[in-house]
């Protein structure tokens, strides 16, 4: 069993925890009830048959599409499939580091992602550069929720999908000018 303290969170190397984090992200994206219904449907459908990963993604997509209006998911109005989301997390190595930068105290932000590299296993800066160059095209579909100090106390968090781009600039809709 893997146990983490606060200092170890950044260095998650326990595969069960990595998988749990990805499933938790999926659940937050499509909704808890959608996941429960989809898993029940998937397990019933394949109880005496072989299944592949895409069968699970299809079951979740089917239930999510059927319940988008009532799922309570903040991503219900977005246009992507569960397979598109999950393939970026399960078919390529690593995890992203995400930065969220504000432009000059305005309501304009740039969201960036790049692959995380653990420096502890790297001999020198040249090796880090070589590793980054080899995998420069890595990007993930990121369902994000954020809240800024520009929010009015009654304004809810914002939700956004960074759709496999390295960097994107957005305008925060919760900005209230002074």
VEXDREN-2710 file (C-alpha; in Angstrom, 1 decimal):
% VEXDREN-2710
k/r/px/py/pz
1/UNK/0.0/0.0/0.0
2/UNK/1.3/3.4/-0.9
3/UNK/1.1/6.2/1.7
4/UNK/2.0/9.8/1.0
5/UNK/2.8/12.7/3.2
6/UNK/2.4/16.3/2.0
7/UNK/6.0/16.5/0.8
8/UNK/5.7/13.4/-1.4
9/UNK/2.6/14.5/-3.3
10/UNK/4.6/16.1/-6.1
11/UNK/6.6/12.9/-6.6
12/UNK/3.7/10.4/-7.0
13/UNK/5.4/7.2/-8.1
14/UNK/2.8/4.8/-6.8
15/UNK/0.9/3.4/-9.8
16/UNK/-2.4/2.8/-7.9
17/UNK/-2.4/6.4/-6.7
18/UNK/-1.7/7.7/-10.3
19/UNK/-4.7/5.7/-11.6
20/UNK/-6.9/6.9/-8.8
21/UNK/-6.0/10.5/-9.5
22/UNK/-7.0/10.1/-13.2
23/UNK/-10.3/8.3/-12.3
24/UNK/-11.0/11.1/-9.8
25/UNK/-10.4/13.7/-12.5
26/UNK/-12.8/11.8/-14.8
27/UNK/-15.4/11.6/-12.0
28/UNK/-15.2/15.4/-11.4
29/UNK/-15.5/16.0/-15.1
30/UNK/-18.6/13.8/-15.9
31/UNK/-20.2/13.6/-12.5
32/UNK/-20.3/11.0/-9.7
33/UNK/-23.7/9.6/-10.7
34/UNK/-22.7/9.3/-14.3
35/UNK/-19.6/7.2/-13.3
36/UNK/-21.7/5.0/-11.0
37/UNK/-24.3/4.3/-13.8
38/UNK/-21.7/3.8/-16.4
39/UNK/-19.7/1.3/-14.3
40/UNK/-22.8/-0.6/-13.5
41/UNK/-23.8/-0.8/-17.2
42/UNK/-20.2/-1.7/-18.2
43/UNK/-19.9/-4.5/-15.6
44/UNK/-23.3/-5.9/-16.5
45/UNK/-22.7/-5.8/-20.2
46/UNK/-19.3/-7.5/-20.1
47/UNK/-19.8/-9.9/-17.1
48/UNK/-19.3/-12.9/-19.4
49/UNK/-17.3/-11.3/-22.2
50/UNK/-13.9/-9.8/-22.8
51/UNK/-13.6/-6.0/-22.8
52/UNK/-11.0/-3.5/-23.9
53/UNK/-10.3/-0.1/-22.5
54/UNK/-12.4/1.7/-25.2
55/UNK/-15.4/-0.3/-24.0
56/UNK/-15.2/1.4/-20.6
57/UNK/-14.8/4.9/-22.2
58/UNK/-17.8/4.2/-24.5
59/UNK/-19.9/3.2/-21.5
60/UNK/-19.0/6.3/-19.6
61/UNK/-19.5/8.5/-22.8
62/UNK/-22.9/6.9/-23.4
63/UNK/-24.2/7.7/-19.9
64/UNK/-22.7/11.1/-19.9
65/UNK/-24.3/12.1/-23.2
66/UNK/-27.6/10.8/-21.9
67/UNK/-27.4/12.8/-18.7
68/UNK/-25.5/16.0/-19.6
69/UNK/-28.4/18.2/-18.9
70/UNK/-29.0/16.7/-15.4
71/UNK/-25.5/15.5/-14.5
72/UNK/-24.5/18.7/-12.7
73/UNK/-21.2/18.5/-14.4
74/UNK/-19.7/22.0/-15.0
75/UNK/-18.3/20.5/-18.3
76/UNK/-21.7/19.5/-19.7
77/UNK/-21.7/22.3/-22.3
78/UNK/-18.3/21.3/-23.7
79/UNK/-17.7/19.2/-26.8
80/UNK/-15.3/16.3/-26.2
81/UNK/-15.6/12.6/-25.7
82/UNK/-14.4/10.6/-22.7
83/UNK/-12.1/8.6/-24.9
84/UNK/-10.4/11.8/-26.2
85/UNK/-9.9/13.0/-22.6
86/UNK/-8.7/9.7/-21.2
87/UNK/-6.4/8.7/-24.1
88/UNK/-4.2/11.7/-23.4
89/UNK/-3.8/10.4/-19.9
90/UNK/-3.5/6.7/-20.5
91/UNK/-1.7/6.4/-23.9
92/UNK/1.3/8.7/-23.3
93/UNK/3.9/8.8/-20.5
94/UNK/4.1/11.3/-17.7
95/UNK/2.0/14.1/-16.3
96/UNK/1.8/17.8/-17.0
97/UNK/2.8/20.8/-14.9
98/UNK/0.2/23.5/-15.4
99/UNK/0.8/27.2/-14.9
100/UNK/-1.8/29.9/-14.7
101/UNK/-0.4/33.3/-15.2
102/UNK/-2.2/36.6/-14.9
103/UNK/-1.5/39.5/-17.3
104/UNK/-0.7/42.8/-15.4
105/UNK/-3.5/42.5/-12.8
106/UNK/-6.1/42.2/-15.5
107/UNK/-8.7/39.5/-16.1
108/UNK/-6.6/38.0/-18.9
109/UNK/-4.8/34.7/-18.1
110/UNK/-2.5/32.4/-19.9
111/UNK/-2.7/28.7/-19.1
112/UNK/0.4/26.6/-20.0
113/UNK/1.2/22.9/-19.8
114/UNK/4.4/21.0/-20.2
115/UNK/5.6/17.6/-19.2
116/UNK/6.8/17.2/-15.7
117/UNK/10.4/15.9/-15.3
118/UNK/11.8/14.8/-12.0
119/UNK/15.2/16.4/-11.6
120/UNK/16.4/13.9/-9.0
121/UNK/17.1/11.3/-11.7
122/UNK/18.9/13.8/-14.1
123/UNK/22.6/14.2/-14.1
124/UNK/22.8/17.7/-15.6
125/UNK/21.0/20.5/-17.4
126/UNK/22.0/19.1/-20.8
127/UNK/20.2/15.8/-20.1
128/UNK/17.1/17.7/-19.0
129/UNK/17.1/19.6/-22.3
130/UNK/17.6/16.4/-24.3
131/UNK/14.7/14.7/-22.5
132/UNK/12.4/17.6/-23.0
133/UNK/13.3/17.8/-26.7
134/UNK/12.5/14.1/-27.2
135/UNK/9.0/14.6/-25.9
136/UNK/8.1/18.1/-26.8
137/UNK/4.8/17.2/-28.4
138/UNK/3.3/15.8/-25.3
139/UNK/0.1/17.5/-24.2
140/UNK/-3.0/16.5/-22.3
141/UNK/-6.6/17.4/-22.3
142/UNK/-7.1/19.2/-19.0
143/UNK/-10.4/19.9/-17.4
144/UNK/-9.7/22.8/-15.1
145/UNK/-11.6/24.7/-12.4
146/UNK/-10.2/27.9/-11.0
147/UNK/-11.1/30.8/-8.9
148/UNK/-9.2/34.1/-8.6
149/UNK/-8.9/37.0/-6.3
150/UNK/-10.9/38.9/-8.9
151/UNK/-14.0/37.0/-8.1
152/UNK/-16.9/38.5/-6.3
153/UNK/-17.6/36.5/-3.1
154/UNK/-20.8/35.2/-4.7
155/UNK/-19.3/34.4/-8.1
156/UNK/-18.8/30.6/-8.6
157/UNK/-15.5/29.0/-9.8
158/UNK/-14.9/29.0/-13.6
159/UNK/-14.4/25.8/-15.6
160/UNK/-12.3/25.4/-18.7
161/UNK/-11.0/22.6/-20.9
162/UNK/-7.4/23.1/-22.1
163/UNK/-7.7/20.9/-25.2
164/UNK/-4.3/19.5/-25.9
165/UNK/-2.7/22.8/-26.6
166/UNK/0.6/23.9/-25.0
167/UNK/-0.7/27.3/-24.1
168/UNK/-3.9/29.3/-24.3
169/UNK/-5.0/32.8/-23.3
170/UNK/-8.4/33.2/-21.7
171/UNK/-10.5/36.1/-20.3
172/UNK/-11.8/35.4/-16.9
173/UNK/-15.5/36.2/-16.9
174/UNK/-15.8/36.8/-13.2
175/UNK/-13.8/40.1/-13.3
176/UNK/-15.6/42.9/-11.6
177/UNK/-13.9/46.3/-12.2
178/UNK/-13.2/48.5/-9.2
END
